[in-house]
Amino acid sequence: MSTLINKKVVDALNAQVVEEFTAQNQYLAIALYFDAETLPELSHFFHLQAQEEHEHGLKLLQYITDAGGHPVVPATKEVKNHFESAEEAVELALNQEIKVTHQINNLVATAESENDYLTRQTLQWFVTEQLEEVSSMSDLLNVVKRAGDNLFLVEDFLRRNPHEAEAEGGEA
């Protein structure tokens, strides 16, 4: 098959796959923290987040393959496994989503600079997805901060607002 994308774009996309699978592992670590704290709704929310990040990585790998590039299944970066509070864990997740948003924007810029409009169009889905990710995580952090030590209020929020978790884990 002839390739529709050049090496610079393929390398940038493969680098993003590392970030997506690292995010998957980070969300799994956060989910396990909440599970250990007996907070099942928060644990479930972050398990869905982990699944979604995995799907994002797979989506990028499939695109690279379909466009004739060489996908690379990466090793991931270290993740944080110990948290002092729910706020710390959710704040880490929000900061990670903001970082990924910047990375996706940089990917779009790379695709544009290489006149790769097919990749640019494919990345538009990720741009829109990141708006949802940052908004949802920001909302969750606000709820966690308002709840203070009473994390059962956060559990109740997630139970009463299943669209928060479903929106995050539903599409990939």
Number of C-alpha atoms within 10 A of each C-alpha: 8 7 13 13 20 14 11 12 21 24 16 16 26 22 15 21 26 18 22 23 25 22 26 26 24 25 30 22 22 30 25 21 22 22 16 11 13 11 18 17 21 29 23 18 22 28 22 22 28 26 20 22 25 19 18 22 24 17 16 21 22 14 17 23 16 15 18 16 23 15 18 16 13 14 10 15 12 9 15 12 14 12 15 8 14 22 20 15 22 23 19 19 23 21 14 18 21 19 14 21 20 14 16 20 17 13 20 23 14 18 24 16 11 15 12 17 14 13 23 17 13 14 19 14 11 20 17 11 17 19 13 16 21 20 15 17 22 19 14 21 22 15 18 24 17 13 15 13 12 11 18 15 15 23 20 12 17 20 15 10 11 13 12 19 20 13 14 23 19 13 10 16
